[in-house]
Amino acid sequence: MALSERYAKYREYDVVPKGLGVLNAVTRENRPLRLTAEELQQTP
């Protein structure tokens, strides 16, 4: 995967997401999810 220098720290990222929490909600609903900072912090 080619990433710009801005995202260089993610080039070695090798953890596969488990599809829990916010990721699960986004993939299940298949639409963008908008959360406030407070809501995001409360998400498991």
PDB file of N, CA, C and O in Angstrom:
ATOM      1  N   MET A   1       0.852  -1.170   0.000  1.00  0.00           N
ATOM      2  CA  MET A   1       0.000   0.000   0.000  1.00  0.00           C
ATOM      3  C   MET A   1       0.897   1.232   0.000  1.00  0.00           C
ATOM      4  O   MET A   1       1.869   1.302   0.752  1.00  0.00           O
ATOM      5  N   ALA A   2       0.571   2.179  -0.828  1.00  0.00           N
ATOM      6  CA  ALA A   2       1.338   3.413  -0.913  1.00  0.00           C
ATOM      7  C   ALA A   2       0.636   4.504  -0.114  1.00  0.00           C
ATOM      8  O   ALA A   2      -0.531   4.815  -0.354  1.00  0.00           O
ATOM      9  N   LEU A   3       1.351   5.069   0.821  1.00  0.00           N
ATOM     10  CA  LEU A   3       0.806   6.146   1.632  1.00  0.00           C
ATOM     11  C   LEU A   3       1.715   7.355   1.539  1.00  0.00           C
ATOM     12  O   LEU A   3       2.934   7.220   1.425  1.00  0.00           O
ATOM     13  N   SER A   4       1.123   8.530   1.587  1.00  0.00           N
ATOM     14  CA  SER A   4       1.939   9.744   1.558  1.00  0.00           C
ATOM     15  C   SER A   4       2.730   9.863   2.852  1.00  0.00           C
ATOM     16  O   SER A   4       2.487   9.125   3.807  1.00  0.00           O
ATOM     17  N   GLU A   5       3.666  10.784   2.879  1.00  0.00           N
ATOM     18  CA  GLU A   5       4.483  10.997   4.076  1.00  0.00           C
ATOM     19  C   GLU A   5       3.623  11.370   5.278  1.00  0.00           C
ATOM     20  O   GLU A   5       3.979  11.074   6.419  1.00  0.00           O
ATOM     21  N   ARG A   6       2.512  12.008   5.023  1.00  0.00           N
ATOM     22  CA  ARG A   6       1.611  12.381   6.114  1.00  0.00           C
ATOM     23  C   ARG A   6       1.160  11.160   6.907  1.00  0.00           C
ATOM     24  O   ARG A   6       0.942  11.247   8.115  1.00  0.00           O
ATOM     25  N   TYR A   7       1.020  10.029   6.234  1.00  0.00           N
ATOM     26  CA  TYR A   7       0.549   8.805   6.875  1.00  0.00           C
ATOM     27  C   TYR A   7       1.651   7.757   7.019  1.00  0.00           C
ATOM     28  O   TYR A   7       1.366   6.569   7.166  1.00  0.00           O
ATOM     29  N   ALA A   8       2.880   8.187   6.976  1.00  0.00           N
ATOM     30  CA  ALA A   8       4.018   7.266   7.028  1.00  0.00           C
ATOM     31  C   ALA A   8       3.996   6.375   8.258  1.00  0.00           C
ATOM     32  O   ALA A   8       4.413   5.219   8.185  1.00  0.00           O
ATOM     33  N   LYS A   9       3.517   6.888   9.390  1.00  0.00           N
ATOM     34  CA  LYS A   9       3.523   6.090  10.618  1.00  0.00           C
ATOM     35  C   LYS A   9       2.599   4.874  10.522  1.00  0.00           C
ATOM     36  O   LYS A   9       2.698   3.966  11.346  1.00  0.00           O
ATOM     37  N   TYR A  10       1.713   4.841   9.539  1.00  0.00           N
ATOM     38  CA  TYR A  10       0.798   3.712   9.383  1.00  0.00           C
ATOM     39  C   TYR A  10       1.295   2.662   8.387  1.00  0.00           C
ATOM     40  O   TYR A  10       0.625   1.650   8.182  1.00  0.00           O
ATOM     41  N   ARG A  11       2.429   2.879   7.779  1.00  0.00           N
ATOM     42  CA  ARG A  11       2.931   1.938   6.768  1.00  0.00           C
ATOM     43  C   ARG A  11       3.189   0.548   7.337  1.00  0.00           C
ATOM     44  O   ARG A  11       2.996  -0.452   6.645  1.00  0.00           O
ATOM     45  N   GLU A  12       3.612   0.482   8.557  1.00  0.00           N
ATOM     46  CA  GLU A  12       3.923  -0.804   9.186  1.00  0.00           C
ATOM     47  C   GLU A  12       2.755  -1.344   9.998  1.00  0.00           C
ATOM     48  O   GLU A  12       2.926  -2.310  10.741  1.00  0.00           O
ATOM     49  N   TYR A  13       1.597  -0.760   9.879  1.00  0.00           N
ATOM     50  CA  TYR A  13       0.421  -1.174  10.642  1.00  0.00           C
ATOM     51  C   TYR A  13      -0.020  -2.537  10.146  1.00  0.00           C
ATOM     52  O   TYR A  13      -0.412  -2.686   8.988  1.00  0.00           O
ATOM     53  N   ASP A  14       0.042  -3.532  11.019  1.00  0.00           N
ATOM     54  CA  ASP A  14      -0.295  -4.889  10.589  1.00  0.00           C
ATOM     55  C   ASP A  14      -1.398  -5.530  11.425  1.00  0.00           C
ATOM     56  O   ASP A  14      -1.600  -6.742  11.350  1.00  0.00           O
ATOM     57  N   VAL A  15      -2.108  -4.741  12.214  1.00  0.00           N
ATOM     58  CA  VAL A  15      -3.202  -5.263  13.014  1.00  0.00           C
ATOM     59  C   VAL A  15      -4.485  -5.193  12.191  1.00  0.00           C
ATOM     60  O   VAL A  15      -4.863  -4.129  11.699  1.00  0.00           O
ATOM     61  N   VAL A  16      -5.136  -6.316  12.051  1.00  0.00           N
ATOM     62  CA  VAL A  16      -6.375  -6.358  11.282  1.00  0.00           C
ATOM     63  C   VAL A  16      -7.522  -5.917  12.188  1.00  0.00           C
ATOM     64  O   VAL A  16      -7.705  -6.483  13.266  1.00  0.00           O
ATOM     65  N   PRO A  17      -8.298  -4.915  11.768  1.00  0.00           N
ATOM     66  CA  PRO A  17      -9.436  -4.477  12.584  1.00  0.00           C
ATOM     67  C   PRO A  17     -10.428  -5.620  12.795  1.00  0.00           C
ATOM     68  O   PRO A  17     -10.665  -6.416  11.887  1.00  0.00           O
ATOM     69  N   LYS A  18     -10.997  -5.697  13.975  1.00  0.00           N
ATOM     70  CA  LYS A  18     -11.939  -6.761  14.307  1.00  0.00           C
ATOM     71  C   LYS A  18     -13.370  -6.408  13.934  1.00  0.00           C
ATOM     72  O   LYS A  18     -14.258  -7.256  14.029  1.00  0.00           O
ATOM     73  N   GLY A  19     -13.610  -5.172  13.511  1.00  0.00           N
ATOM     74  CA  GLY A  19     -14.962  -4.793  13.117  1.00  0.00           C
ATOM     75  C   GLY A  19     -15.874  -4.539  14.300  1.00  0.00           C
ATOM     76  O   GLY A  19     -17.071  -4.817  14.235  1.00  0.00           O
ATOM     77  N   LEU A  20     -15.319  -4.014  15.376  1.00  0.00           N
ATOM     78  CA  LEU A  20     -16.113  -3.728  16.564  1.00  0.00           C
ATOM     79  C   LEU A  20     -16.325  -2.229  16.694  1.00  0.00           C
ATOM     80  O   LEU A  20     -15.640  -1.438  16.045  1.00  0.00           O
ATOM     81  N   GLY A  21     -17.256  -1.850  17.518  1.00  0.00           N
ATOM     82  CA  GLY A  21     -17.460  -0.437  17.826  1.00  0.00           C
ATOM     83  C   GLY A  21     -17.843   0.395  16.620  1.00  0.00           C
ATOM     84  O   GLY A  21     -18.764   0.054  15.878  1.00  0.00           O
ATOM     85  N   VAL A  22     -17.122   1.492  16.436  1.00  0.00           N
ATOM     86  CA  VAL A  22     -17.417   2.444  15.366  1.00  0.00           C
ATOM     87  C   VAL A  22     -17.274   1.784  13.995  1.00  0.00           C
ATOM     88  O   VAL A  22     -18.114   1.997  13.120  1.00  0.00           O
ATOM     89  N   LEU A  23     -16.232   0.992  13.798  1.00  0.00           N
ATOM     90  CA  LEU A  23     -16.036   0.315  12.512  1.00  0.00           C
ATOM     91  C   LEU A  23     -17.228  -0.575  12.185  1.00  0.00           C
ATOM     92  O   LEU A  23     -17.687  -0.601  11.043  1.00  0.00           O
ATOM     93  N   ASN A  24     -17.724  -1.289  13.158  1.00  0.00           N
ATOM     94  CA  ASN A  24     -18.883  -2.153  12.952  1.00  0.00           C
ATOM     95  C   ASN A  24     -20.105  -1.341  12.559  1.00  0.00           C
ATOM     96  O   ASN A  24     -20.839  -1.723  11.648  1.00  0.00           O
ATOM     97  N   ALA A  25     -20.329  -0.228  13.236  1.00  0.00           N
ATOM     98  CA  ALA A  25     -21.488   0.613  12.930  1.00  0.00           C
ATOM     99  C   ALA A  25     -21.413   1.165  11.509  1.00  0.00           C
ATOM    100  O   ALA A  25     -22.418   1.189  10.799  1.00  0.00           O
ATOM    101  N   VAL A  26     -20.250   1.598  11.099  1.00  0.00           N
ATOM    102  CA  VAL A  26     -20.088   2.169   9.757  1.00  0.00           C
ATOM    103  C   VAL A  26     -20.276   1.103   8.687  1.00  0.00           C
ATOM    104  O   VAL A  26     -20.971   1.344   7.700  1.00  0.00           O
ATOM    105  N   THR A  27     -19.678  -0.064   8.858  1.00  0.00           N
ATOM    106  CA  THR A  27     -19.808  -1.106   7.839  1.00  0.00           C
ATOM    107  C   THR A  27     -21.222  -1.692   7.824  1.00  0.00           C
ATOM    108  O   THR A  27     -21.728  -2.057   6.763  1.00  0.00           O
ATOM    109  N   ARG A  28     -21.848  -1.783   8.969  1.00  0.00           N
ATOM    110  CA  ARG A  28     -23.214  -2.326   9.032  1.00  0.00           C
ATOM    111  C   ARG A  28     -24.208  -1.385   8.352  1.00  0.00           C
ATOM    112  O   ARG A  28     -25.068  -1.831   7.594  1.00  0.00           O
ATOM    113  N   GLU A  29     -24.091  -0.098   8.621  1.00  0.00           N
ATOM    114  CA  GLU A  29     -25.024   0.891   8.069  1.00  0.00           C
ATOM    115  C   GLU A  29     -24.651   1.333   6.653  1.00  0.00           C
ATOM    116  O   GLU A  29     -25.495   1.838   5.912  1.00  0.00           O
ATOM    117  N   ASN A  30     -23.403   1.144   6.287  1.00  0.00           N
ATOM    118  CA  ASN A  30     -22.890   1.524   4.967  1.00  0.00           C
ATOM    119  C   ASN A  30     -23.138   3.010   4.665  1.00  0.00           C
ATOM    120  O   ASN A  30     -23.539   3.381   3.562  1.00  0.00           O
ATOM    121  N   ARG A  31     -22.889   3.836   5.670  1.00  0.00           N
ATOM    122  CA  ARG A  31     -23.005   5.285   5.504  1.00  0.00           C
ATOM    123  C   ARG A  31     -22.093   5.966   6.513  1.00  0.00           C
ATOM    124  O   ARG A  31     -21.706   5.348   7.505  1.00  0.00           O
ATOM    125  N   PRO A  32     -21.747   7.215   6.283  1.00  0.00           N
ATOM    126  CA  PRO A  32     -20.868   7.934   7.208  1.00  0.00           C
ATOM    127  C   PRO A  32     -21.487   8.029   8.604  1.00  0.00           C
ATOM    128  O   PRO A  32     -22.709   8.056   8.756  1.00  0.00           O
ATOM    129  N   LEU A  33     -20.637   8.079   9.599  1.00  0.00           N
ATOM    130  CA  LEU A  33     -21.074   8.199  10.982  1.00  0.00           C
ATOM    131  C   LEU A  33     -20.447   9.450  11.577  1.00  0.00           C
ATOM    132  O   LEU A  33     -19.227   9.609  11.546  1.00  0.00           O
ATOM    133  N   ARG A  34     -21.267  10.331  12.115  1.00  0.00           N
ATOM    134  CA  ARG A  34     -20.770  11.564  12.715  1.00  0.00           C
ATOM    135  C   ARG A  34     -20.959  11.484  14.224  1.00  0.00           C
ATOM    136  O   ARG A  34     -22.063  11.269  14.723  1.00  0.00           O
ATOM    137  N   LEU A  35     -19.849  11.664  14.935  1.00  0.00           N
ATOM    138  CA  LEU A  35     -19.864  11.634  16.388  1.00  0.00           C
ATOM    139  C   LEU A  35     -19.168  12.866  16.935  1.00  0.00           C
ATOM    140  O   LEU A  35     -18.226  13.379  16.331  1.00  0.00           O
ATOM    141  N   THR A  36     -19.636  13.335  18.077  1.00  0.00           N
ATOM    142  CA  THR A  36     -18.897  14.385  18.766  1.00  0.00           C
ATOM    143  C   THR A  36     -17.707  13.732  19.451  1.00  0.00           C
ATOM    144  O   THR A  36     -17.658  12.508  19.567  1.00  0.00           O
ATOM    145  N   ALA A  37     -16.760  14.520  19.902  1.00  0.00           N
ATOM    146  CA  ALA A  37     -15.598  13.976  20.611  1.00  0.00           C
ATOM    147  C   ALA A  37     -16.049  13.205  21.836  1.00  0.00           C
ATOM    148  O   ALA A  37     -15.496  12.150  22.147  1.00  0.00           O
ATOM    149  N   GLU A  38     -17.045  13.720  22.529  1.00  0.00           N
ATOM    150  CA  GLU A  38     -17.559  13.050  23.726  1.00  0.00           C
ATOM    151  C   GLU A  38     -18.182  11.703  23.390  1.00  0.00           C
ATOM    152  O   GLU A  38     -17.948  10.718  24.091  1.00  0.00           O
ATOM    153  N   GLU A  39     -18.975  11.652  22.323  1.00  0.00           N
ATOM    154  CA  GLU A  39     -19.589  10.393  21.900  1.00  0.00           C
ATOM    155  C   GLU A  39     -18.528   9.374  21.505  1.00  0.00           C
ATOM    156  O   GLU A  39     -18.642   8.195  21.837  1.00  0.00           O
ATOM    157  N   LEU A  40     -17.511   9.821  20.806  1.00  0.00           N
ATOM    158  CA  LEU A  40     -16.439   8.923  20.399  1.00  0.00           C
ATOM    159  C   LEU A  40     -15.702   8.353  21.594  1.00  0.00           C
ATOM    160  O   LEU A  40     -15.366   7.169  21.606  1.00  0.00           O
ATOM    161  N   GLN A  41     -15.447   9.168  22.587  1.00  0.00           N
ATOM    162  CA  GLN A  41     -14.761   8.696  23.795  1.00  0.00           C
ATOM    163  C   GLN A  41     -15.597   7.679  24.557  1.00  0.00           C
ATOM    164  O   GLN A  41     -15.034   6.819  25.235  1.00  0.00           O
ATOM    165  N   GLN A  42     -16.899   7.747  24.470  1.00  0.00           N
ATOM    166  CA  GLN A  42     -17.774   6.814  25.170  1.00  0.00           C
ATOM    167  C   GLN A  42     -17.978   5.513  24.400  1.00  0.00           C
ATOM    168  O   GLN A  42     -18.513   4.551  24.951  1.00  0.00           O
ATOM    169  N   THR A  43     -17.564   5.468  23.150  1.00  0.00           N
ATOM    170  CA  THR A  43     -17.715   4.279  22.320  1.00  0.00           C
ATOM    171  C   THR A  43     -16.685   3.234  22.700  1.00  0.00           C
ATOM    172  O   THR A  43     -15.492   3.530  22.763  1.00  0.00           O
ATOM    173  N   PRO A  44     -17.135   2.012  22.955  1.00  0.00           N
ATOM    174  CA  PRO A  44     -16.163   0.941  23.317  1.00  0.00           C
ATOM    175  C   PRO A  44     -15.236   0.590  22.171  1.00  0.00           C
ATOM    176  O   PRO A  44     -14.375  -0.278  22.315  1.00  0.00           O
TER     177      PRO A  44
END
